[in-house]
């Protein structure tokens, strides 16, 4: 099944084959210093047995690796060999409960069953291992050279849920993350991972069952913005609703800005007006305040429906996110908000997938890259990569229209360079050719001609998140 109503829909088609080849078609020149591997994770299989999955987040995880070496660019993809992937490959139909998928057989077949771990959201390198992430369960360990699945790793039974957006302190090397667990009470557990050893910090009981995807790391805190996107745990537990079906927006409740000390002390909670976010750019502490840059949605309604109907959605721009800075005054608990749509620049519509120079994590940053849509484009997946200069307010865009649809930008810093010196790499689906290109843009000349374009022999289904691992 496929719709031709929207040109971006073909970018959600499954990629059943696993490839391993050197790119023959490369325009431009890869910088001599760019050596390493860009790993991305996402839903590689979005349908089975002629039926699309109920939600984009139900797709089986697939790692796409682009390696930059002295002999050129090399592409490899492999599915994460989860139990779900093996079960449903054998059966050629949905057999497990998912984020939106329900098992065949009705309520009794779904009651008291958790969603299967599809390991499809993000990826991180730690202690020589590649970890494939999905926030409803533990990570899967992968061989970074072969992409072979080594197996699920719950860190000796310490981890039930391990979220998809860990943050590494660039000075200490510590990797921080969290997991949300549902039961009689909804709890959030922060984690510290360093040199392969994981420490679980004290568990925090949340006031209600919520969905939370990301956080920011500062020098003193893990900072969460807990929006009122609530789960109906009883209906979910009894098999009456999928996880997605049990989510509902309660805009009368505040968003809770929760500051958790990095040593695991009691959190401080600041209430502010209701909003939702999937992703943060960065956070830091300065002049007695916590500064948070995030992609702020007015609520969950528009983005929730778009992700639910992903392959046949018009992806409307109205109701989507805007790059926003929140400043939390620690003395007064006052929260101030600002955007950068002004005379110097305009971030446009449907801002998402922010990235910064990772050396600036937990520190003041000047530049943020993200995807966006033009202000005159009311619908469709984003076709621009944008860069905001937070100091001047200037916004620069690279437009891939009319046929190109870029994914998450990954900023790769040049060795010993300034904050904005490097390349921004993204996977761009070409709707006319039905193939994906790997595009590198000069971060200082984002609007200019790409530094290089590597043309794949096929498409890669729209990925979610990735990471760059330099060669040692």
MONORGI-V615328 format. One record per residue. PHI is phi in radians with two decimals (999 if undefined). PSI is psi in whole degrees, -180 to 180 (* if undefined). D_CENTER is the distance of its C-alpha to the mean C-alpha in whole Angstrom. Layout:
# MONORGI-V615328
phi=PHI psi=PSI d_center=D_CENTER
phi=PHI psi=PSI d_center=D_CENTER
This chain:
# MONORGI-V615328
phi=999 psi=137 d_center=27
phi=-2.78 psi=144 d_center=25
phi=-1.89 psi=141 d_center=26
phi=-1.75 psi=10 d_center=27
phi=-1.13 psi=-34 d_center=26
phi=-2.24 psi=131 d_center=23
phi=-1.11 psi=-26 d_center=23
phi=-1.35 psi=-15 d_center=19
phi=-1.01 psi=-37 d_center=20
phi=-1.11 psi=-20 d_center=21
phi=-1.25 psi=-10 d_center=17
phi=-1.67 psi=-4 d_center=16
phi=-1.00 psi=145 d_center=19
phi=-1.16 psi=152 d_center=19
phi=-2.05 psi=98 d_center=20
phi=-1.31 psi=-32 d_center=22
phi=-1.37 psi=149 d_center=24
phi=-1.89 psi=126 d_center=23
phi=-1.96 psi=162 d_center=24
phi=-2.81 psi=100 d_center=25
phi=-2.78 psi=160 d_center=26
phi=-1.52 psi=138 d_center=27
phi=-1.28 psi=126 d_center=26
phi=-1.53 psi=-30 d_center=30
phi=-1.86 psi=105 d_center=29
phi=-2.32 psi=117 d_center=27
phi=-1.62 psi=145 d_center=28
phi=1.37 psi=-158 d_center=29
phi=-2.46 psi=129 d_center=28
phi=-1.32 psi=130 d_center=26
phi=-0.96 psi=143 d_center=26
phi=-1.08 psi=-27 d_center=29
phi=-1.43 psi=-14 d_center=26
phi=-1.45 psi=95 d_center=23
phi=-2.34 psi=123 d_center=23
phi=2.70 psi=-164 d_center=21
phi=-2.27 psi=131 d_center=18
phi=-1.70 psi=114 d_center=15
phi=-1.77 psi=134 d_center=13
phi=-2.23 psi=149 d_center=10
phi=-2.16 psi=150 d_center=9
phi=-3.13 psi=179 d_center=9
phi=-1.34 psi=103 d_center=12
phi=-1.43 psi=-30 d_center=15
phi=-2.09 psi=112 d_center=17
phi=-1.90 psi=1 d_center=17
phi=-2.66 psi=161 d_center=21
phi=-2.72 psi=142 d_center=24
phi=1.05 psi=29 d_center=27
phi=1.43 psi=7 d_center=27
phi=-2.17 psi=132 d_center=25
phi=-1.23 psi=148 d_center=22
phi=-1.19 psi=160 d_center=19
phi=-1.25 psi=-17 d_center=19
phi=-2.70 psi=147 d_center=16
phi=-0.98 psi=-34 d_center=13
phi=-1.34 psi=-1 d_center=11
phi=-1.50 psi=-12 d_center=15
phi=-1.13 psi=149 d_center=14
phi=-1.25 psi=136 d_center=15
phi=-1.16 psi=137 d_center=13
phi=-2.39 psi=127 d_center=14
phi=-1.58 psi=126 d_center=14
phi=-1.94 psi=120 d_center=15
phi=-2.01 psi=127 d_center=16
phi=-1.98 psi=116 d_center=18
phi=-1.81 psi=133 d_center=21
phi=-1.92 psi=113 d_center=23
phi=-2.34 psi=-180 d_center=26
phi=-1.12 psi=-22 d_center=30
phi=-1.68 psi=12 d_center=30
phi=1.96 psi=-157 d_center=28
phi=-1.79 psi=143 d_center=24
phi=-2.32 psi=137 d_center=24
phi=-2.03 psi=141 d_center=21
phi=-2.58 psi=140 d_center=20
phi=-2.40 psi=143 d_center=18
phi=-2.56 psi=144 d_center=19
phi=-1.28 psi=147 d_center=18
phi=-1.30 psi=121 d_center=17
phi=-1.41 psi=67 d_center=20
phi=-1.33 psi=166 d_center=20
phi=-1.06 psi=-39 d_center=23
phi=-1.10 psi=-44 d_center=21
phi=-1.07 psi=-43 d_center=21
phi=-1.20 psi=-45 d_center=24
phi=-1.01 psi=-50 d_center=26
phi=-1.41 psi=-24 d_center=25
phi=-1.16 psi=-42 d_center=25
phi=-1.13 psi=-45 d_center=29
phi=-1.44 psi=-23 d_center=29
phi=0.97 psi=40 d_center=28
phi=-2.86 psi=166 d_center=27
phi=-1.20 psi=126 d_center=25
phi=-2.16 psi=-14 d_center=26
phi=-2.09 psi=155 d_center=24
phi=-1.23 psi=146 d_center=22
phi=-2.34 psi=-158 d_center=18
phi=-1.16 psi=-45 d_center=16
phi=-2.07 psi=-27 d_center=18
phi=-1.17 psi=143 d_center=21
phi=-2.04 psi=146 d_center=24
phi=-1.19 psi=144 d_center=26
phi=-1.04 psi=145 d_center=29
phi=2.05 psi=0 d_center=32
phi=1.40 psi=-160 d_center=32
phi=-1.04 psi=-47 d_center=31
phi=-1.11 psi=-32 d_center=33
phi=-1.29 psi=-19 d_center=31
phi=-1.87 psi=-20 d_center=28
phi=-1.04 psi=135 d_center=29
phi=1.08 psi=24 d_center=28
phi=-1.98 psi=131 d_center=26
phi=-1.46 psi=157 d_center=22
phi=-1.05 psi=142 d_center=19
phi=-1.21 psi=143 d_center=19
phi=-1.31 psi=111 d_center=16
phi=-1.76 psi=-4 d_center=15
phi=0.81 psi=58 d_center=12
phi=-2.17 psi=15 d_center=10
phi=-1.92 psi=-42 d_center=6
phi=-2.73 psi=-177 d_center=6
phi=-2.71 psi=146 d_center=9
phi=-2.57 psi=146 d_center=12
phi=-1.65 psi=134 d_center=15
phi=-2.63 psi=125 d_center=18
phi=0.93 psi=41 d_center=22
phi=1.42 psi=1 d_center=22
phi=-1.96 psi=148 d_center=19
phi=-1.73 psi=120 d_center=16
phi=-1.84 psi=123 d_center=14
phi=-1.60 psi=128 d_center=12
phi=-1.99 psi=145 d_center=10
phi=-2.71 psi=122 d_center=10
phi=-1.26 psi=-8 d_center=11
phi=-1.46 psi=-1 d_center=14
phi=-2.87 psi=-175 d_center=16
phi=-1.21 psi=162 d_center=16
phi=-1.31 psi=162 d_center=15
phi=-1.82 psi=134 d_center=17
phi=-1.51 psi=135 d_center=18
phi=-2.18 psi=153 d_center=19
phi=-1.40 psi=118 d_center=21
phi=-1.16 psi=-20 d_center=20
phi=-1.50 psi=-39 d_center=23
phi=-1.91 psi=-14 d_center=23
phi=1.12 psi=20 d_center=20
phi=-1.24 psi=138 d_center=22
phi=-1.40 psi=123 d_center=21
phi=-1.58 psi=-23 d_center=23
phi=2.31 psi=166 d_center=22
phi=-1.21 psi=144 d_center=20
phi=-2.24 psi=110 d_center=21
phi=-1.75 psi=18 d_center=21
phi=0.95 psi=52 d_center=23
phi=1.21 psi=31 d_center=26
phi=1.48 psi=7 d_center=25
phi=-1.44 psi=-21 d_center=24
phi=-2.08 psi=128 d_center=20
phi=-1.75 psi=-49 d_center=20
phi=-2.19 psi=138 d_center=16
phi=-2.43 psi=109 d_center=14
phi=-1.18 psi=171 d_center=10
phi=-1.62 psi=3 d_center=7
phi=-2.28 psi=62 d_center=7
phi=-1.12 psi=153 d_center=10
phi=-2.17 psi=131 d_center=12
phi=-1.81 psi=130 d_center=15
phi=-1.25 psi=118 d_center=19
phi=-1.19 psi=-17 d_center=20
phi=-1.61 psi=-40 d_center=23
phi=-1.70 psi=-19 d_center=24
phi=1.41 psi=-2 d_center=21
phi=-1.22 psi=141 d_center=20
phi=-1.90 psi=123 d_center=17
phi=-1.89 psi=145 d_center=16
phi=-2.71 psi=-173 d_center=14
phi=-2.71 psi=168 d_center=15
phi=-2.47 psi=143 d_center=15
phi=-1.86 psi=127 d_center=16
phi=-2.07 psi=141 d_center=20
phi=-1.94 psi=140 d_center=22
phi=-3.00 psi=-142 d_center=25
phi=-1.03 psi=-32 d_center=28
phi=-2.30 psi=151 d_center=26
phi=-1.59 psi=125 d_center=23
phi=-2.18 psi=153 d_center=22
phi=-2.12 psi=126 d_center=19
phi=-2.02 psi=117 d_center=20
phi=-1.38 psi=150 d_center=18
phi=-2.26 psi=148 d_center=19
phi=-2.13 psi=128 d_center=20
phi=-2.16 psi=123 d_center=20
phi=-2.53 psi=122 d_center=22
phi=0.95 psi=40 d_center=24
phi=1.49 psi=-9 d_center=23
phi=-1.74 psi=127 d_center=24
phi=-1.84 psi=135 d_center=22
phi=-2.08 psi=127 d_center=24
phi=-1.59 psi=122 d_center=23
phi=-1.42 psi=166 d_center=24
phi=-0.94 psi=136 d_center=25
phi=-1.24 psi=144 d_center=24
phi=-2.01 psi=126 d_center=24
phi=-1.48 psi=124 d_center=25
phi=-1.54 psi=155 d_center=23
phi=-1.21 psi=-22 d_center=25
phi=-2.74 psi=167 d_center=24
phi=-1.32 psi=118 d_center=21
phi=-2.24 psi=165 d_center=18
phi=-1.84 psi=129 d_center=14
phi=-2.44 psi=133 d_center=12
phi=-1.90 psi=-27 d_center=8
phi=-2.60 psi=173 d_center=8
phi=-2.77 psi=174 d_center=12
phi=-2.13 psi=152 d_center=13
phi=-1.91 psi=129 d_center=16
phi=-2.02 psi=-177 d_center=19
phi=-1.20 psi=-22 d_center=22
phi=-2.06 psi=-18 d_center=24
phi=-2.40 psi=159 d_center=21
phi=-1.76 psi=126 d_center=18
phi=-2.01 psi=126 d_center=17
phi=-2.05 psi=144 d_center=16
phi=-1.99 psi=100 d_center=16
phi=-1.58 psi=96 d_center=17
phi=-1.39 psi=160 d_center=17
phi=-1.42 psi=54 d_center=20
phi=-1.73 psi=99 d_center=18
phi=-1.75 psi=152 d_center=20
phi=-1.80 psi=149 d_center=21
phi=-1.77 psi=85 d_center=24
phi=-1.10 psi=-34 d_center=24
phi=-1.21 psi=-46 d_center=28
phi=-1.09 psi=-37 d_center=27
phi=-1.19 psi=-47 d_center=24
phi=-1.07 psi=-39 d_center=26
phi=-1.41 psi=-1 d_center=30
phi=1.44 psi=14 d_center=28
phi=-1.40 psi=-28 d_center=28
phi=-2.43 psi=153 d_center=25
phi=-1.27 psi=172 d_center=22
phi=-1.04 psi=-46 d_center=19
phi=-1.10 psi=-42 d_center=18
phi=-1.13 psi=-25 d_center=21
phi=-1.51 psi=-6 d_center=22
phi=-1.39 psi=138 d_center=19
phi=-2.61 psi=148 d_center=21
phi=-1.62 psi=127 d_center=21
phi=-2.09 psi=82 d_center=24
phi=-1.16 psi=-11 d_center=24
phi=-1.31 psi=-15 d_center=27
phi=-1.57 psi=153 d_center=26
phi=-1.39 psi=163 d_center=24
phi=-1.46 psi=135 d_center=21
phi=-1.77 psi=117 d_center=21
phi=-1.56 psi=112 d_center=20
phi=-1.93 psi=118 d_center=21
phi=-1.81 psi=110 d_center=22
phi=-1.81 psi=119 d_center=22
phi=-1.02 psi=142 d_center=24
phi=-1.14 psi=-18 d_center=23
phi=-1.56 psi=1 d_center=26
phi=1.62 psi=19 d_center=25
phi=-1.30 psi=-175 d_center=28
phi=-1.16 psi=137 d_center=28
phi=-1.31 psi=152 d_center=25
phi=-1.80 psi=135 d_center=26
phi=-2.07 psi=129 d_center=25
phi=-2.07 psi=127 d_center=25
phi=-1.58 psi=143 d_center=25
phi=-2.56 psi=177 d_center=24
phi=-1.03 psi=148 d_center=24
phi=-1.11 psi=133 d_center=22
phi=-2.72 psi=169 d_center=18
phi=-2.18 psi=149 d_center=15
phi=-2.54 psi=145 d_center=11
phi=-1.57 psi=-48 d_center=8
phi=-2.26 psi=146 d_center=7
phi=-1.91 psi=152 d_center=10
phi=-1.55 psi=-48 d_center=11
phi=-3.04 psi=171 d_center=14
phi=-2.66 psi=155 d_center=17
phi=-2.84 psi=169 d_center=20
phi=-1.94 psi=136 d_center=24
phi=-2.76 psi=130 d_center=26
phi=0.92 psi=46 d_center=30
phi=1.30 psi=19 d_center=30
phi=-2.40 psi=158 d_center=26
phi=-1.83 psi=126 d_center=23
phi=-1.86 psi=130 d_center=21
phi=-2.28 psi=123 d_center=17
phi=-1.82 psi=126 d_center=15
phi=-2.56 psi=167 d_center=13
phi=-1.67 psi=103 d_center=12
phi=-1.69 psi=122 d_center=15
phi=-1.71 psi=146 d_center=15
phi=-1.16 psi=-27 d_center=19
phi=-2.89 psi=-170 d_center=18
phi=-1.72 psi=-6 d_center=16
phi=-1.13 psi=-52 d_center=19
phi=-1.19 psi=-49 d_center=18
phi=-1.21 psi=-34 d_center=14
phi=-1.09 psi=-44 d_center=15
phi=-1.23 psi=-37 d_center=18
phi=-1.12 psi=-43 d_center=16
phi=-1.21 psi=-28 d_center=13
phi=-1.25 psi=-40 d_center=16
phi=-1.85 psi=23 d_center=18
phi=-0.53 psi=-58 d_center=16
phi=-1.28 psi=-19 d_center=18
phi=-2.10 psi=19 d_center=21
phi=-1.58 psi=147 d_center=19
phi=-1.43 psi=-3 d_center=21
phi=0.81 psi=67 d_center=17
phi=-1.12 psi=145 d_center=19
phi=-1.41 psi=-33 d_center=19
phi=-1.16 psi=130 d_center=21
phi=1.59 psi=-1 d_center=19
phi=-1.56 psi=-170 d_center=16
phi=-1.57 psi=156 d_center=14
phi=-2.22 psi=134 d_center=16
phi=-1.08 psi=120 d_center=15
phi=-2.34 psi=143 d_center=17
phi=-1.91 psi=124 d_center=19
phi=-1.84 psi=135 d_center=20
phi=-2.10 psi=117 d_center=23
phi=-1.80 psi=111 d_center=24
phi=-1.29 psi=119 d_center=28
phi=-1.27 psi=-23 d_center=29
phi=-1.37 psi=-43 d_center=32
phi=-1.81 psi=-12 d_center=32
phi=1.14 psi=15 d_center=29
phi=-1.32 psi=139 d_center=29
phi=-1.98 psi=121 d_center=26
phi=-1.89 psi=147 d_center=26
phi=-2.30 psi=142 d_center=23
phi=-2.60 psi=154 d_center=23
phi=-2.15 psi=176 d_center=22
phi=-1.99 psi=24 d_center=23
phi=-1.48 psi=97 d_center=24
phi=-2.58 psi=-168 d_center=28
phi=-1.16 psi=-23 d_center=30
phi=-1.51 psi=-21 d_center=29
phi=-3.08 psi=170 d_center=25
phi=-2.57 psi=122 d_center=23
phi=-1.31 psi=-7 d_center=19
phi=1.35 psi=-154 d_center=20
phi=-1.96 psi=165 d_center=18
phi=0.88 psi=52 d_center=15
phi=-1.25 psi=135 d_center=13
phi=-2.80 psi=174 d_center=9
phi=0.87 psi=61 d_center=7
phi=-1.31 psi=151 d_center=9
phi=-2.57 psi=151 d_center=10
phi=-2.30 psi=174 d_center=14
phi=-1.13 psi=117 d_center=16
phi=-1.11 psi=-16 d_center=15
phi=-1.21 psi=-13 d_center=19
phi=-1.73 psi=4 d_center=18
phi=-1.00 psi=130 d_center=16
phi=1.30 psi=5 d_center=18
phi=-2.19 psi=161 d_center=21
phi=-1.00 psi=134 d_center=22
phi=-2.12 psi=154 d_center=20
phi=-1.81 psi=-31 d_center=21
phi=-2.13 psi=140 d_center=19
phi=-2.32 psi=130 d_center=15
phi=-1.80 psi=149 d_center=14
phi=-2.89 psi=169 d_center=12
phi=-1.65 psi=152 d_center=12
phi=-2.72 psi=169 d_center=15
phi=-2.07 psi=151 d_center=18
phi=-1.09 psi=152 d_center=22
phi=-1.13 psi=-22 d_center=24
phi=-1.69 psi=12 d_center=26
phi=-1.98 psi=99 d_center=23
phi=-1.32 psi=-13 d_center=23
phi=-2.73 psi=171 d_center=21
phi=1.80 psi=152 d_center=19
phi=-1.04 psi=153 d_center=16
phi=-1.09 psi=145 d_center=15
phi=-2.11 psi=7 d_center=18
phi=-2.15 psi=149 d_center=17
phi=-1.80 psi=137 d_center=16
phi=-2.22 psi=155 d_center=17
phi=-2.34 psi=125 d_center=18
phi=-1.76 psi=131 d_center=19
phi=-1.62 psi=104 d_center=22
phi=-1.11 psi=-23 d_center=22
phi=-1.37 psi=-44 d_center=25
phi=-1.71 psi=-18 d_center=27
phi=1.45 psi=2 d_center=25
phi=-1.28 psi=136 d_center=25
phi=-2.10 psi=128 d_center=22
phi=-1.99 psi=142 d_center=22
phi=-2.22 psi=147 d_center=21
phi=-2.08 psi=116 d_center=21
phi=-1.71 psi=125 d_center=21
phi=-1.68 psi=6 d_center=21
phi=-1.14 psi=161 d_center=23
phi=-1.55 psi=-12 d_center=25
phi=-1.93 psi=-10 d_center=23
phi=-1.65 psi=140 d_center=20
phi=-2.27 psi=101 d_center=16
phi=-1.35 psi=152 d_center=14
phi=-1.69 psi=-163 d_center=10
phi=-0.96 psi=131 d_center=8
phi=-1.37 psi=142 d_center=11
phi=-2.12 psi=114 d_center=11
phi=-1.45 psi=123 d_center=14
phi=-1.96 psi=116 d_center=17
phi=-1.34 psi=139 d_center=20
phi=-1.23 psi=143 d_center=23
phi=-1.03 psi=130 d_center=25
phi=1.06 psi=24 d_center=27
phi=-1.68 psi=179 d_center=26
phi=-1.26 psi=173 d_center=26
phi=-0.99 psi=-36 d_center=22
phi=-1.78 psi=14 d_center=22
phi=-1.66 psi=116 d_center=23
phi=2.81 psi=-161 d_center=21
phi=-2.17 psi=149 d_center=19
phi=-1.88 psi=118 d_center=16
phi=-1.89 psi=138 d_center=15
phi=-2.58 psi=154 d_center=13
phi=-1.63 psi=127 d_center=14
phi=-2.04 psi=119 d_center=16
phi=-1.45 psi=124 d_center=18
phi=-1.67 psi=107 d_center=21
phi=-1.19 psi=-24 d_center=22
phi=-1.31 psi=-41 d_center=26
phi=-1.61 psi=-14 d_center=26
phi=1.06 psi=35 d_center=23
phi=-2.33 psi=167 d_center=22
phi=-1.97 psi=138 d_center=19
phi=-1.94 psi=147 d_center=20
phi=-1.75 psi=113 d_center=18
phi=-2.00 psi=131 d_center=19
phi=-1.98 psi=125 d_center=20
phi=-1.92 psi=142 d_center=20
phi=-1.16 psi=120 d_center=23
phi=-1.07 psi=-27 d_center=21
phi=-1.53 psi=-9 d_center=24
phi=-2.41 psi=59 d_center=25
phi=-1.03 psi=-36 d_center=22
phi=-1.34 psi=-13 d_center=24
phi=-1.39 psi=-178 d_center=26
phi=-1.07 psi=138 d_center=27
phi=-0.98 psi=145 d_center=24
phi=-1.14 psi=-38 d_center=25
phi=-2.73 psi=154 d_center=24
phi=-2.38 psi=116 d_center=23
phi=-1.76 psi=124 d_center=23
phi=-1.73 psi=117 d_center=24
phi=-1.35 psi=163 d_center=23
phi=-1.52 psi=5 d_center=25
phi=-2.82 psi=-179 d_center=23
phi=-1.65 psi=161 d_center=20
phi=-2.06 psi=121 d_center=16
phi=-0.91 psi=143 d_center=15
phi=-0.81 psi=121 d_center=12
phi=-1.51 psi=171 d_center=9
phi=-1.79 psi=-76 d_center=5
phi=-2.31 psi=156 d_center=4
phi=-2.57 psi=-178 d_center=8
phi=-2.68 psi=151 d_center=10
phi=-1.84 psi=130 d_center=14
phi=-2.02 psi=109 d_center=17
phi=-1.20 psi=152 d_center=20
phi=-1.16 psi=138 d_center=23
phi=-1.16 psi=* d_center=25
